[in-house]
Amino acid sequence: MYNTSQSAITVAVETVNHDPPASIETTVPSGEHIVEREFVTADPGTTVTLAARIGETGETTFDFLPGGDESGDSPEYARLDIRNAVEISAEWSARKGT
């Protein structure tokens, strides 16, 4: 979670229909980032959906492959960039991990 906005923001992230369930709620200071390693694991080829609540009202979901794909491609990690805490603008992305 990367907070590029001008103020601190509370963010809650949880898995959607994933076993075992995982969740985190934290406040990300302005200009800071928080990394939650091994937040969720899955078998290769299994898509996991994350739902994020940003502040009081913003909500966004995202699908990624934390175990990589079935062909053995690298696992992915999810990144949430928070751009504006007032308007609750944020963007998810998946990046290859190691």
C-alpha positions in Angstrom: 0.0 0.0 0.0 1.6 3.2 -1.2 0.1 6.5 0.0 1.0 9.3 -2.4 -1.8 11.6 -1.1 -1.3 14.6 1.1 -2.7 13.0 4.3 -2.7 9.8 6.2 -5.5 7.3 5.3 -6.9 4.2 6.9 -7.0 1.2 4.6 -8.6 -2.2 5.1 -7.8 -5.1 2.7 -9.4 -8.5 2.8 -9.7 -11.5 0.6 -13.0 -12.3 -1.1 -14.2 -15.9 -1.0 -10.7 -17.3 -0.3 -9.8 -20.0 2.2 -8.2 -19.3 4.5 -9.5 -15.7 4.8 -7.0 -12.9 5.4 -7.5 -9.3 6.3 -5.5 -6.3 7.5 -6.5 -2.8 8.6 -3.9 -0.1 9.0 -3.2 3.6 8.6 -0.8 4.6 5.9 0.9 8.0 6.6 1.2 10.5 3.7 4.2 9.7 1.5 4.7 6.3 3.1 4.2 2.7 2.2 3.4 -0.5 4.1 4.3 -3.9 2.8 2.5 -7.0 4.1 4.6 -10.0 3.1 2.8 -13.3 2.5 -0.6 -11.7 3.2 -2.3 -14.4 1.1 -1.0 -17.6 -0.6 -2.6 -19.7 -3.3 -1.7 -22.6 -5.6 -0.3 -21.8 -9.0 -3.1 -20.7 -11.4 -5.5 -19.8 -8.5 -6.9 -16.3 -8.8 -7.4 -14.4 -5.5 -9.6 -11.4 -5.2 -8.7 -8.6 -2.8 -11.2 -5.9 -1.6 -9.9 -2.7 -0.2 -11.8 -0.1 1.8 -10.0 3.2 1.6 -11.1 5.8 4.3 -14.7 5.6 5.2 -16.3 5.2 1.7 -13.9 4.1 -1.0 -13.9 0.5 -2.1 -12.1 -1.3 -4.9 -11.5 -4.9 -5.8 -8.6 -6.6 -7.6 -7.7 -10.1 -8.9 -4.1 -11.4 -9.0 -2.1 -14.7 -9.0 -0.1 -14.9 -5.7 1.1 -18.4 -6.7 1.9 -17.5 -10.3 0.2 -19.2 -13.3 0.0 -22.9 -14.0 2.9 -22.7 -16.5 5.3 -21.9 -13.6 5.4 -18.1 -14.2 6.6 -16.1 -11.2 4.1 -15.3 -8.4 2.5 -11.9 -8.4 2.1 -9.4 -5.7 -0.6 -6.8 -5.4 0.2 -3.2 -5.1 -2.3 -0.5 -4.1 -1.4 3.1 -4.9 -3.5 5.7 -3.1 -3.4 8.9 -5.0 -5.9 11.1 -3.2 -7.3 10.5 0.2 -10.1 13.1 -0.1 -11.5 11.8 -3.4 -10.5 8.2 -2.6 -8.7 7.6 -5.8 -6.6 4.5 -5.8 -5.2 2.0 -8.3 -4.4 -1.7 -8.0 -1.6 -3.3 -10.0 0.0 -6.8 -10.1 3.7 -7.2 -10.3 6.0 -10.2 -10.7 7.6 -11.2 -7.4 10.3 -13.6 -6.4 
